Amino acid sequence: MRAAYSIDFIIVSLMNKQEILLLIDAVDSYDRNLLKGIIKYSRVNTSWLLVRQPPVYRNIKTSETERELFCKNLAGVIVSEYKFSDKIKKLKIPKVIAPYKHVFEGMANILTDNVAIGEMGAKYFMTKGFDHFAFYGYEDSFWSKDRQHAFQRLLGKAGLKCWQKNKKKQLSKESIQKNIENLARWLSNLPKPIAIMICSDDLSFEVMEAARLVNAQIPHDIAILGVDNDDLVCELCNPPLSSIEHDSFSVGYNAARTLDQIIKGEMKVPTNIIGQPHFIVSRQSTDILAVKDTNVSRAVTYINEKAPSHNLAVTDVVKITNLSRRQLERKFLNTIFSGIGKEIHRVKVNHIKYLLFSTNFTMQEIALETGFTSFDNFSRYFKQISRMSPTEYRKTRIARI
């Protein structure tokens, strides 16, 4: 039997809800998942009423929507830097901001660990045996520059050179085409094969279009790695784009929790919310080994095929080559800047993280899937490499259901 609610009861219930203004666009997967995480927290932990601007296609003037929004009894706001207007700044309510050009002092900023992202990209390409590297990003965003500097810095430590090119975020239609033509000229002058990291998946179209203009083959001439693992964008690319996964859903959840704590007075000094990169999803855009040495190439291919589901030993890898262990170890260090055992662990742990993060398999199922005979051995191995247990790692992912 359906319960009957009076209009007065509904009005009182709505009046008791705290109104939270969300000024985050839902243009790409990062922002959409950010919003989903905020919604998840609000529904599970609060009585918030989430308020958003109407979509632009309704042709309502921004000034009118702002006037309507600011008439509300807002308890807090989560806002992107693009929409951080003077009116928003003057609101005397708790704020969490998603910055683009710079980090805001004295506020809770939604960030990613850009150094870890840049280093992850560099390590990934180094283990594929490339000699030449490049980075393509945005010139007006701190997070792109931070990723670029971390990428270049790690390569530089190994004595490897990295070219770079940057563009402005906002370009007219004519400027976009001109930028692609400039990018094509830049690509044509780079040595091949070359590994290019782009600061985010949304730049993949430009790089791939520029590569086609100069008849460069992906991944044989140019291997491309993105960031965000936007499934739609990555799969629409031709060939599909490899990308770094970082969990903006959990970041959104934690951003909402931070705002809630500030509103309740539980957090006196706002702290930043920092998301971590998790693993790399390899697709065809990086499906290549640039290793010239036949023995090293054979060994790396074997590790990539077998390590995810078997407990490989270094001796297993040595057996498929014509070299001694000492010779192969030296060639690994000189060619892909990693030891044999270290490369086995990297490939295996990346696969384990993918299963922990992207599936609902039980720990026992993942242990069996990755070649372990017991959960204890599996847990001990993962903790030794990752410095946290599989259970702890999975807890970093906020359940989306």
N, C-alpha and C positions, 0 to 999 in steps of 0.2 A: 504494500500500500504506500503510495507516494505521500511524503510529508507535505503539509501545507505551511507555507511561510507567508507572513503578512508583509506588505510593502514597507511598513515601518521597520520591521526586523531587518530587511535587506538593506535599507538606507543606513541604519545604525551600524550594521556589519561593515559596510563600505567605509563609513566614517571612521571606524576603528582601525582601518588598514593604513599603514604608513605608505606614502606615495614616493616611489623612487624613479627619478628621471633617467632614462637610458638614451644617451646620444651617441650610439655606436652604429655605424652602417653595417649592413649585412651583405656587402658586395662580394667578399671572398670567403673561403672556407675558414680562415683564421678568425675573422670577425664573427661569422655565423656560429662557430663552435664556442667562441667567447660568450656570445649571448645565450647559447644553450646552457653553458655552465652556470651563468648568472641565474637563469630561470630555474635550473635544478636546485641551487642553493635556496632560492627564495621560496620555492614550494615546499621544500623539506623542513626548513628551519625558521621561516618567518611568516608574517601575515602581510607581506608587502603587496602593494598594487603597483605593478610596473607600468610606467607611462613612457610612450615614445611619440616622436613627431610623426605626423602622417607622411606616407611616401610622396616623393616629389611629383609623381605623375598625376596627382590630384590637383596640381596647379594652385595650391593654397600658398599665399605669400608667407615667406619665412617670418616676417615681422608679426603677422597675425597669429601664427602658430606659437611663436615665442610668448606673445602677450597672453595667449590662452594657457600655455604651460605654466608660466610664472604666477598665474592667479591661483594655482593649486597650492595646497599645503604640503610642499615637498620636504621630505625628511633627509634626502641625500641624492647624489647624482653620480653616475658613472659616465664619463664623457671622453670622446677622442679629441686629440689636439685640434683637429680640423674644426670642431664645433665648440671649442673652448672660447666663447666670445666674452667680451667685457661684462655682459649681463650675467653670464654664468659665474665669472670670477667674483662678482659682487654679491652673489647669493651667500648668505651666512649659514650654509649647511655643509655637512661633511661631503667631501668630493674624492673620487678615485679617477685618475686620468690615464688614458692610453696615449702616450706621447709619440710623436713622429720625428720632429726636428731636434728636440733636446729633452732631457729629463728635468722635471720640475722639482725644485728644492722645496722641502717642507710639506710635500704632498705624497700620497700613496700612488706610485706609478706602476702601471702594468707593463712588465718588461719580459724579455727573454735573455737567456745566457748567451749573448752573441759571441763571446770569446769561445765558448764550448762548441757552438755551431760552426764557426770558422775553422777551428782545429779539427773537428770531426770530418769536415769536407776535405781538408788537406791530407789527413791520414788516409782517408778512403782512396784518394787519387794516388797517393804515394805508393800504396800497396798494389796498385795496378801497373806500376813500373813506368809511369810517365816521366819524361825529362822536362817538359814544358807545361806551364800553368798560366792561367789568367783568371781574373775576377771581373764580373760585370755587375754594377749596382747603381744605387741612387746617390747623387752628390749632395742632396739636401736632407739626408736622414742619418741620424747618429747610429742607428742600429745596423744599417748597411755598411757604414764605414767601420764600425767595430768588428763586424764579420770579416770584412776585407782585410783589416790590419792583422787579425788573428790568423787568417788563412796565409797571408804573406809572411808573417813572423815565423810560423812553424816551418814553412818551406825554406825560409832563409836560414834557419838553424841547420838545415840539411844541405846548405849550399845550393839551393835550387832557386832559379829566377821566376818571378811572377809578374806578368803584365797586368795592367788594370785599366778599366774604362768606366766612366760614370755618366749618368744622364739625370735630367730633372724629372721629378715625378709627374708634373702636369705639363702636357704638351698638346698643342692643337693638332687637328687631323693632318694638316700639311707638315707640321714639325715631326710627327710620328714617322711618316714616310721618309723624310729627310734624315731622321735619326737612324732608320734602318739602313739607308744607303751609306751613311757614315760608319755604321757598325760593320757593314759588309767590307768596306775598305780596310778597316782595322783588322778584321778577321783574315783578310787576304794577305796581310803583311806578317801575320804571326807564324812561327814555325809549326810544322805538323809532324806527327799527331800532337794535339794539345788538349789538356783537360781544363775546362772552364767551369767555375762555380758561379752561379748567379745568386744574388742576394735573396730572391724569393721566386716562387713558381711563376708569378705573373709576368716575368720578363722572358719566359721561355719562347713565346711566339716570336719576339723580336730577334732573338739569337738564331732560332731555327730558320726564320725567313731570310735573315742576312746570310746564313750559311748556304742556303739554296742559291742565292744571287751570285755567289762566287764558286758554285759547284763543289762545295765541301761536303763530304759524306759524314753523317752522324751514325754511329760513334767512331768510325774508322779514322777520319781526319780530326773531328772535334767531338770530344765526349763532354756531355753537359749534365751538371748536377744542380738541382734546385733546392729550395727550402720551403717547408710548410706541408708537403705531401698532400696537396689539394687533389683528391682522387679524380675529380672531373677534369681539371686542367691537365694533370699528368697523363691521363688516358687519351685526351683529345690531341695531345702532341703527336707528331709523326716524325720519328718514332716516339713511343711513350717515354715520359721523363722520369728519371731517377730523382729521388728527393729525400730530404731529411725530415723525419717526423718529430714534431714537438707538440705537446698536448695542450692546445689552447682551451679545450673544454675544462680541464682541471684548473687552468689559470683563471678562467672566468668564474668558476666556482669559488676559488680562493679570493678573487677580487671582491665578490659579493660578501664573503665572510669577513674580509677586512673592513668593508664599508659598514657592515652590521656591528662589528666590534667598536668602530669609531662612533657610530650613532649611540650605542649603549654606554659609551664612556669607558669601555674596557681596554681601549687602545688610545693612550694619551698622545703618543708620538707616532704619526703615520709611518708605516713601513712599506717598502716596495714589494710587489708580488712578482716573483721571477720564475718563469717557466724554463724547464730544462729540455734539451734535445734528447730523444730516446734512441733512435736507431735510423738506419738508412734503408729505404725501400728501393732496391735495385731494379730498374727496368731497362729497356733496350738502349736508352740514350747513353749509358755507360757500359754496355755489354761488350767490353773489349779489354784485352790485356796488351799493354804497350811494351811488354817485356821481350827483349830481343834474344836473350839467352834461352835456348831450347829446354834445358833442364829446369831452370827456374819457372818458365812458363808452364811446363808440364806439372810441376809440383804445386804451383799456385792454383791451377785449374782443378787439380785433384783435391786440394784442401777445400775449395769453394763447393765442390760437389759432395764431398764425403763428411766434412766436419760438422755440418748442421745436424746430422742424424746418426753419426757414429763417434765413438770415443777414439779418435786418431792419436797415435803416438808419433813422435818425430821420426822414429825408425820406420814407420809405415810409409811416410812421405819419402824418405831417403831411398827406400827400396825400388820406387818406380823411376828413379833417375840412374844415370851412369856415374854418379859421383859418390865420394865418401861423405859422411855426415859433416865433417869439418869443412870440406870444399863447398858443399851445398849451403851450409850455414853462412860461410863468408860471402857467397854469391847473393844470398837473400839480403844480407845486411847492406851490400853495395848496390843492389838493384832496387829493392822495394823498401829499404830502410826499416826492416823488421826481421826479427828472428823467426825461425820456423815454428817453434812452439808458441810464440807470441801471436803469430798470424793464425794458427789453429784456434787459439782462445778467442781472438777478435771475431772471427767468422762465426764460431759457435755461440758466443755470448750475444752477438747481434741477433742471431736467429731466436735464441731463447727470449730475449727482450721483446722481439716481435710477437711471439706466441703469448707471452704474459700480458702484453699491452693490448693486442688486437683480437684476441680470442677469449672465450670463456672456458677453455679447457681447464680441467682440474690440474693441480700440481703434479699428481701422479701421472696423468695423461701426458703432460709436457715432458716429464722425466723420461717416460718410455719413448716418446716421439724423438727425443734428442739423444737417445742411445744409452741412458743410464738404467741400471738394473734395480735401483732403489731410490726412493725420494731423499733419503739421508745423503747419499753420495751426490745426487743432483744439487741439493741445497748447499752442501759443503763446497762444491765446485763453483757454483754461481757466486756465493758469498766471498770466496777467496779472490775471484777476479773482479767482482763489482763492488765489493765492500758493503753489500747489504744482501739480506736473504731474498729469495724469490718472492716470499710473502710480503716483505717490506717494499720491494720494488713494485709489486702489483698494487699495493695500497697508495702509491703515488698517482695511480690512475683513478679518477673519480668515476664510479659506475654511472653509465648514462641511462640506465633503465630505472 
